[in-house]
Amino acid sequence: MTATGGEVRPATADDAAACAAIYAPYVRDTAITFETDVPDAAELAARIAAHAASHAWLVLERDREIVGYAYAYRFSERAAYDWSCETSIYLAPGARGRGAGSALYAALLPMLAERGYLRAFARIALPNPASMAFHERFGFTTSGVLRKVGWKLGAWHDVAYLQRDLGDPDAAPV
């Protein structure tokens, strides 16, 4: 799928090192993710394989360089949640504010709907007005806020839960 200034495509194991490089500063330097140990390329390759098989993992490639990725994964292990998924997105610093995130979500969300998922969720560590605004532009609404739920970088952080219907909210799953 061609996006403005690049191509959104399914990730492969060959993209793992680039995804790991994009993700590392988020892990080391921010509370955007609550992961505390930077995963290496082998770990990201395993995640790509697992999430792509069950949900989706997409990358945005511009000029033969991966500048961002978005993926979805299981919302919860309980069977009743099988039609819900959680989404995540990470961009290289130079790709922020240039349509990369929009290109990735414009491909990811319809793909999830086609695969039978009825609801998508996002968890956002607060404060993060840019991510909140981004998700709201894609139709996500705040479902609730978990207060002081994550400890990272010497402080407690709240997490907002956002959700978006991917189809008829009253439809029975198939």
N, C-alpha and C positions, 0 to 999 in steps of 0.2 A: 504494500500500500504506500503510495507516494504522499509525503507530507510536505508542507511548505519548507523548502530548504533541506529536505532529507527524505529518507525512506523509513517507515515503520515496518518492522518485520518480526517474525518469531525469533526469539533468542536461541542460540545454540551454545554448546559447551565452549566453542571458540570465542564466544563473547564474554566468558566468565571473568577473565583478567580485567577487561575494560569495566565491567560492572563492579568488580571488587575495588578498582581504583576510584570510581565515582562514589561508592558507598563509604570507603574508609574515612574521609574527613567528617562525614555525618556521625559515624560511630565515635571517633576520637574527640571531636570538638564541639558537639552539639547534643542537646536532649531531644532532637527530632526523632531519633530512634533510641529505644531503651537498651539496645544491644550494647554491651560494654567491651567485648573483645572483637577486634577487627577480623572478619572472616577472610580467608585466603581464596585464591581463584578456584582451588579444588572444591572448597565448601560451596562457593557460589555456583559452580558447575553442577553440583549435586542438587542444589535448590532449583536451578533452572530446569533440570530434568524432572524433578518431582512436581513442581508447580505447573510447568508447561503440559505435562501429561494429564493432570486433573483439572486445571483451570486455564491459565495462560501466563506467558512471560514474553513481553515484547521489548524490543530495543528500537531506539531512533538512531539511525546512522546518517551522518552528514559528512561528505567528503571523506568517506572510508574511515570515519572515526565515530565510535559510539559516544553519544552526548547525553543519553538518558535511557532509563528503562522504567517500565511499569509492569506490575504483575498482580495476580490474584491468587488467593489460597483459601483453604478451608476456614470457615468462620469458627466452627467448633466441632469437636469429635462426635457429639451426639447426633444420631441419625436424623432427628427432626429438623436439624439445621442444614441438611444437605443442599437446600436450594438457596442458601445464603453464602456469600463469600466476602472476604476482606480484600481490599485493594491497597497497593502501596506504589509510590513513585519516587524516583530519585533522579536528579539532573546534575550534570557537570556545571560548575559555576558559570561558565560562559554561555550556557544554554538557557539559563533562567531568564524569564521575561521576554523570550524570543519565540514563543509558540511551541516549544518542544513538549512541554507538559500537555498542552491542549492536543497536539497531534497524537500523543501516546494515549490519552484517555478517550479521544474520539475513535480510536481503533479498539481499545480494550473493552470499553463498556458494551458496545454492540456485540462483540465476540462473546462476552459472558452471557448476554441474553440469548444468543443463538445456541449456546451450550446448555441452556435450560435453567440458568441461575435467575432467580426472581428478585433478589435484593443484594445490593453491594453496600458494604460498610467501610468506613475509614476511621482510623484512630489518629488523632492529631495532638501531639504534646503542645501544651499551651505555655506561654503565648506564641502564636504563630499566625499572625493575621494574613500573611501571603497564602499559606496553605488553606486556611479557612475560606478566603475569598475565591481561590481557585476551585475548591470543591463545590462551593455554592454556585459558581458559574456552570458547573456540570450537573446541577439539580440535587445535590446532596443537602440535607437539612440536619440540623443538630438534634440528636436523640437524647443526649444527656452528657453530663460531665462527671468524671470520676476525680475526686479531689485528692491531691497529694498522694497519688498512687504509685509514682515512680521516683526513685532516688537516683540522681545522676549529676555529676559535676558539682557535688557538694550542696545540692538543693533538692527539695521536693518539687515535683511537677504534676500539674493537673493534666488530664487527657480528655479531650472531647471525642465523643462518638458521633459520627455522622452516618446517615444512610440515604440510599437512593433506590427507588423501585426501578427494576430493569424491564418491567412489563406490567401487565394487569396485576395490581396489588392484591386482588381478591381471587385470582386464578388458582386452581388446584395445581400442584406440581405434576409434571409428567415424567 
